[in-house]
Amino acid sequence: MHPNNLRTAVMLCAAAAFAAAIPGPASASVSSPAATESRPPARTVAVDCFSNPQVRPGDFLLACGDGNNRLIDIHWSHWGANSATGTALDAVNDCQPYCAAGTFHSYPVIVKLDHPETWQSHPEQQRFTRLHLVYTDGRPAYTERVVTHELWD
């Protein structure tokens, strides 16, 4: 098997295992049939640094203050009301010798968004509040293999 095909197969298997391992919410809310018929349900969104709602973004800034960390080349395999799962590259600036002169390095990751809550700025909208990363082939210095970020409102 070609090394790239093997890497892709391993990442997809890891993504499936990761998605299955992270618990979802204990219960889902049930709306009445009348409420469902009157308007379609809004999709759960990921809110970016600029308070823009996004569904299946192709990139996502993690370091809002300085832009030295972002997910790029995101490919979503699932986007639902309670979770979203995909693969991406985590582009991280090594800030050596300092951030303006640093080099970006990309690390393959499995991405999962979960824990939807009401978006305070738009109470009719649900937003994901947690982002989990699993590094599948290398990772930035001083970074655990599995990282969880709380997302902003």
Backbone bond lengths (Angstrom), bond angles and torsions (degrees), N, CA, C in turn:
res aa  C-N    CA-C-N  psi(-1)  N-CA   C-N-CA  omega(-1)  CA-C   N-CA-C  phi
1 M - - - 1.457 - - 1.521 108.07 -
2 H 1.314 116.38 138.70 1.466 122.24 179.04 1.533 109.14 -63.65
3 P 1.349 118.72 140.47 1.483 120.53 -177.23 1.521 113.83 -54.90
4 N 1.347 118.95 -38.48 1.466 120.03 179.34 1.522 111.57 -67.77
5 N 1.358 116.87 -37.86 1.468 119.51 177.78 1.520 110.85 -66.36
6 L 1.337 116.23 -38.63 1.452 120.56 178.01 1.527 110.33 -64.48
7 R 1.335 117.34 -44.72 1.463 121.47 179.20 1.529 110.26 -60.55
8 T 1.344 116.88 -43.39 1.470 120.90 179.16 1.520 110.63 -62.62
9 A 1.334 117.02 -43.78 1.462 120.68 -179.98 1.524 110.69 -62.79
10 V 1.337 116.91 -42.42 1.466 120.74 179.42 1.528 110.19 -64.48
11 M 1.350 117.36 -42.68 1.474 120.38 -179.54 1.527 111.02 -63.94
12 L 1.338 117.53 -40.87 1.463 119.67 -179.80 1.526 111.35 -66.20
13 C 1.333 116.58 -40.92 1.469 119.80 176.72 1.522 110.60 -64.04
14 A 1.334 116.45 -42.26 1.465 120.13 179.00 1.524 110.39 -64.25
15 A 1.343 117.50 -39.55 1.464 120.91 178.96 1.518 110.68 -61.37
16 A 1.339 116.53 -43.67 1.462 119.99 179.80 1.522 110.91 -64.54
17 A 1.338 116.61 -42.39 1.463 120.26 179.15 1.520 110.91 -65.53
18 F 1.335 117.22 -41.14 1.462 121.87 179.84 1.522 110.40 -63.71
19 A 1.326 117.04 -45.90 1.463 120.83 -179.25 1.527 110.74 -61.64
20 A 1.321 116.46 -37.98 1.459 120.01 -179.77 1.529 111.93 -72.95
21 A 1.336 117.06 -28.26 1.462 120.81 -174.78 1.514 113.59 -80.86
22 I 1.331 118.33 -25.53 1.462 120.43 -178.27 1.518 108.62 -86.98
23 P 1.320 116.80 121.19 1.468 118.98 -176.64 1.517 111.74 -68.14
24 G 1.310 115.23 143.67 1.462 121.63 175.11 1.511 108.96 -90.49
25 P 1.316 117.30 -177.98 1.460 119.85 178.11 1.521 111.04 -63.62
26 A 1.330 116.20 149.24 1.452 121.05 -176.26 1.520 112.04 -65.30
27 S 1.308 117.19 -32.71 1.453 119.65 179.59 1.509 109.57 -145.78
28 A 1.290 115.21 153.14 1.458 120.32 177.57 1.515 107.86 -108.14
29 S 1.328 115.77 147.45 1.452 118.18 178.80 1.520 109.26 -76.66
30 V 1.307 115.52 146.80 1.451 121.25 -179.70 1.516 107.38 -115.64
31 S 1.333 116.45 125.67 1.454 119.22 178.10 1.517 109.08 -96.79
32 S 1.308 114.85 156.86 1.456 119.37 179.84 1.520 109.63 -72.16
33 P 1.333 118.34 152.68 1.465 120.74 178.66 1.525 112.37 -56.72
34 A 1.327 117.82 -35.19 1.465 120.11 -179.49 1.522 110.96 -64.99
35 A 1.318 117.26 -40.26 1.467 120.55 179.81 1.519 110.60 -67.16
36 T 1.327 117.68 -37.16 1.455 121.59 -179.73 1.522 110.77 -68.57
37 E 1.328 117.44 -37.08 1.460 121.26 -178.15 1.527 112.07 -72.94
38 S 1.330 118.10 -30.91 1.457 120.24 -174.95 1.524 112.88 -72.90
39 R 1.341 118.57 -33.53 1.457 120.15 177.02 1.521 108.97 -154.11
40 P 1.322 117.17 147.45 1.458 118.95 179.56 1.528 110.28 -70.75
41 P 1.328 117.39 146.79 1.459 119.08 179.79 1.526 110.60 -67.17
42 A 1.324 115.99 141.06 1.470 120.94 177.31 1.526 108.22 -73.99
43 R 1.327 116.58 145.49 1.457 121.09 177.50 1.526 109.16 -75.38
44 T 1.316 115.72 144.24 1.455 120.32 174.28 1.522 107.59 -67.20
45 V 1.329 116.74 138.05 1.460 121.27 -173.81 1.521 111.54 -118.67
46 A 1.324 114.76 162.37 1.458 122.71 167.75 1.524 105.33 -104.41
47 V 1.317 117.07 125.06 1.462 121.31 -178.96 1.529 108.20 -92.68
48 D 1.340 116.23 125.54 1.460 119.82 -177.38 1.533 111.54 -86.87
49 C 1.329 115.75 -177.84 1.472 122.22 -177.01 1.526 113.21 -59.12
50 F 1.320 116.62 -24.85 1.464 121.18 -176.64 1.525 111.70 -100.18
51 S 1.338 116.35 16.92 1.469 124.42 -179.84 1.518 112.97 62.68
52 N 1.337 116.57 30.00 1.457 121.77 175.27 1.524 109.49 -95.85
53 P 1.346 117.26 129.92 1.464 119.17 176.51 1.526 109.78 -75.06
54 Q 1.319 116.81 137.47 1.464 121.50 179.61 1.515 110.25 -130.89
55 V 1.327 115.57 141.12 1.455 122.50 171.65 1.522 106.42 -118.76
56 R 1.322 116.15 125.24 1.468 122.76 -178.87 1.534 113.14 51.83
57 P 1.345 118.12 53.49 1.471 118.87 -179.57 1.527 110.97 -65.71
58 G 1.330 116.12 149.02 1.464 121.46 177.45 1.512 112.27 -82.73
59 D 1.338 116.75 -20.58 1.461 122.05 173.51 1.519 107.50 -148.18
60 F 1.332 115.83 159.71 1.460 119.79 -175.29 1.517 108.58 -152.24
61 L 1.316 116.69 119.75 1.453 122.84 -178.42 1.527 110.31 -75.41
62 L 1.335 116.46 126.63 1.459 121.25 178.75 1.524 111.78 -99.37
63 A 1.334 117.56 -34.10 1.466 122.30 179.87 1.521 108.29 -102.93
64 C 1.324 115.54 87.39 1.467 120.79 -174.37 1.523 112.35 -65.01
65 G 1.306 117.96 -35.28 1.462 120.74 -175.09 1.508 114.22 -68.08
66 D 1.347 117.52 -42.67 1.454 119.56 -174.32 1.530 114.35 -125.52
67 G 1.311 118.60 -5.03 1.460 121.41 177.24 1.518 114.19 70.63
68 N 1.321 118.36 18.69 1.461 121.38 -175.62 1.523 113.95 -89.36
69 N 1.334 117.39 8.62 1.464 121.10 176.21 1.515 108.65 -153.14
70 R 1.348 115.60 124.09 1.466 119.72 178.73 1.511 109.44 -151.25
71 L 1.324 115.04 149.10 1.456 120.95 171.50 1.518 107.53 -86.33
72 I 1.330 116.27 131.12 1.463 121.19 178.94 1.521 109.47 -126.84
73 D 1.316 115.65 163.22 1.460 122.09 176.06 1.532 111.31 52.85
74 I 1.336 116.05 46.21 1.471 120.56 -178.04 1.527 109.20 -77.53
75 H 1.325 115.67 132.34 1.461 122.97 175.34 1.529 107.24 -122.66
76 W 1.327 116.18 111.16 1.464 121.54 -176.11 1.519 109.51 -87.84
77 S 1.328 116.81 126.51 1.464 121.33 174.99 1.523 110.67 -94.52
78 H 1.338 116.94 -19.49 1.477 121.55 -179.75 1.526 108.14 -151.90
79 W 1.332 116.16 137.27 1.473 121.76 172.03 1.515 106.55 -141.95
80 G 1.330 116.59 106.43 1.448 121.02 -177.81 1.515 111.64 -125.32
81 A 1.322 115.56 -173.79 1.464 121.12 -178.43 1.528 112.29 -69.90
82 N 1.349 117.76 -29.71 1.460 121.07 -174.98 1.524 114.46 -107.23
83 S 1.332 116.73 -18.44 1.465 119.31 -179.05 1.522 110.14 -161.97
84 A 1.328 114.55 163.63 1.460 122.65 174.43 1.518 107.04 -141.56
85 T 1.339 116.82 141.02 1.452 121.39 -177.10 1.518 109.49 -135.56
86 G 1.329 115.90 141.95 1.453 120.35 177.73 1.514 111.41 -167.33
87 T 1.320 114.87 -172.63 1.459 121.82 175.27 1.517 107.97 -122.97
88 A 1.332 116.04 156.26 1.462 120.81 -177.89 1.516 109.26 -161.21
89 L 1.315 114.18 179.51 1.457 121.65 168.36 1.524 106.84 -113.13
90 D 1.324 116.07 131.65 1.456 121.10 175.76 1.530 106.83 -93.72
91 A 1.329 117.46 106.95 1.469 122.96 -179.35 1.521 108.33 -90.37
92 V 1.345 116.27 115.07 1.460 122.71 -173.84 1.525 109.47 -124.47
93 N 1.328 116.07 130.14 1.459 121.70 176.07 1.529 108.38 -79.60
94 D 1.344 116.87 129.23 1.464 119.57 179.54 1.531 112.54 -78.61
95 C 1.352 117.02 -9.53 1.471 122.75 176.43 1.534 112.66 53.07
96 Q 1.320 117.08 34.21 1.465 121.77 178.14 1.520 110.26 -110.20
97 P 1.268 122.50 124.70 1.462 127.35 0.52 1.527 112.46 -77.79
98 Y 1.338 117.93 -17.67 1.461 123.14 172.74 1.526 105.85 -152.68
99 C 1.331 117.35 164.39 1.464 120.67 -168.59 1.530 113.89 -59.27
100 A 1.336 118.12 -39.45 1.468 119.64 -178.56 1.522 111.74 -65.03
101 A 1.330 117.82 -25.43 1.466 121.66 -179.96 1.527 111.29 -106.73
102 G 1.332 117.74 8.15 1.458 121.78 -176.12 1.520 113.39 -75.56
103 T 1.312 114.62 175.22 1.461 123.06 -179.87 1.520 108.60 -119.67
104 F 1.336 116.07 136.90 1.461 120.74 175.57 1.523 109.33 -83.91
105 H 1.329 115.46 135.72 1.458 122.65 175.84 1.528 106.68 -121.96
106 S 1.326 117.50 141.27 1.466 121.77 -178.09 1.519 110.25 -110.29
107 Y 1.325 115.31 135.63 1.456 122.59 -178.94 1.528 108.56 -126.58
108 P 1.344 118.79 128.38 1.460 120.05 177.68 1.531 111.21 -66.77
109 V 1.327 115.23 137.03 1.460 120.87 -179.39 1.524 110.60 -138.99
110 I 1.306 113.97 156.24 1.458 122.03 166.29 1.518 105.13 -98.30
111 V 1.321 117.01 133.52 1.460 123.10 -176.18 1.523 108.92 -113.82
112 K 1.314 116.06 135.67 1.467 120.01 171.14 1.515 108.66 -136.71
113 L 1.320 116.01 130.40 1.459 123.77 172.14 1.519 107.17 -105.96
114 D 1.330 116.70 140.24 1.460 118.96 177.68 1.526 110.44 -159.32
115 H 1.308 114.98 -167.67 1.459 125.26 179.96 1.539 111.28 56.63
116 P 1.344 116.92 62.70 1.467 119.09 179.67 1.524 111.87 -68.65
117 E 1.316 114.10 142.37 1.464 122.09 175.36 1.518 108.23 -141.16
118 T 1.314 115.71 165.69 1.458 120.76 176.78 1.517 109.59 -66.15
119 W 1.322 116.20 133.36 1.464 122.37 178.01 1.519 107.15 -78.28
120 Q 1.323 117.96 118.59 1.462 121.83 -174.66 1.531 112.30 -59.12
121 S 1.322 117.73 -37.33 1.470 120.92 -179.34 1.523 112.75 -72.08
122 H 1.330 116.67 -24.01 1.467 122.61 -178.75 1.534 107.96 -139.49
123 P 1.322 117.69 82.14 1.466 121.40 -172.62 1.531 115.01 -58.06
124 E 1.316 117.89 -17.68 1.468 120.20 178.11 1.530 111.68 -80.90
125 Q 1.328 117.29 -5.70 1.465 122.53 -172.62 1.528 111.47 -114.44
126 Q 1.334 117.02 136.79 1.462 122.48 172.33 1.527 108.62 -93.59
127 R 1.343 116.40 143.04 1.465 121.26 178.14 1.524 108.98 -133.19
128 F 1.344 115.61 147.86 1.451 119.92 174.95 1.525 108.71 -73.47
129 T 1.336 117.21 140.28 1.459 120.64 -177.62 1.529 113.25 -112.41
130 R 1.340 117.56 -10.39 1.465 119.93 179.16 1.519 110.30 -130.01
131 L 1.338 114.43 144.66 1.455 122.31 176.24 1.524 107.31 -127.98
132 H 1.328 116.41 124.60 1.462 122.16 178.83 1.526 107.94 -109.50
133 L 1.339 116.56 137.23 1.458 122.44 174.79 1.520 108.40 -121.78
134 V 1.340 115.99 136.27 1.456 121.74 171.63 1.519 106.05 -121.25
135 Y 1.330 116.58 117.20 1.460 121.36 179.09 1.520 108.31 -78.72
136 T 1.342 116.28 127.06 1.461 120.84 -173.85 1.526 113.57 -105.79
137 D 1.330 118.10 -14.61 1.470 120.63 -178.93 1.525 108.54 -156.24
138 G 1.321 116.60 86.13 1.459 121.71 -175.98 1.517 110.14 82.63
139 R 1.339 115.12 165.88 1.460 120.18 178.38 1.526 108.56 -162.71
140 P 1.331 116.92 160.59 1.464 119.87 179.22 1.530 111.16 -62.05
141 A 1.326 115.42 154.04 1.465 120.53 177.92 1.524 110.14 -55.74
142 Y 1.302 115.93 141.67 1.472 123.83 176.29 1.528 112.77 63.61
143 T 1.315 117.30 24.37 1.462 121.46 179.61 1.525 109.11 -115.30
144 E 1.322 116.47 131.77 1.464 121.52 176.65 1.527 109.55 -67.36
145 R 1.324 116.66 161.13 1.469 120.88 178.74 1.529 111.49 -67.41
146 V 1.324 117.50 -32.59 1.467 122.77 177.73 1.525 107.31 -119.63
147 V 1.337 116.22 126.06 1.458 122.54 -177.23 1.523 108.82 -128.88
148 T 1.325 116.62 138.90 1.467 121.68 175.56 1.523 108.42 -119.78
149 H 1.335 115.68 130.65 1.461 122.43 176.77 1.526 108.73 -114.40
150 E 1.319 116.46 136.46 1.465 120.66 169.44 1.525 106.38 -82.73
151 L 1.318 117.93 130.92 1.456 121.47 -179.61 1.524 110.09 -91.53
152 W 1.302 115.10 152.75 1.458 123.11 -176.40 1.515 110.53 -78.36
153 D 1.343 115.01 165.22 1.468 121.35 -178.94 1.510 109.70 -99.73
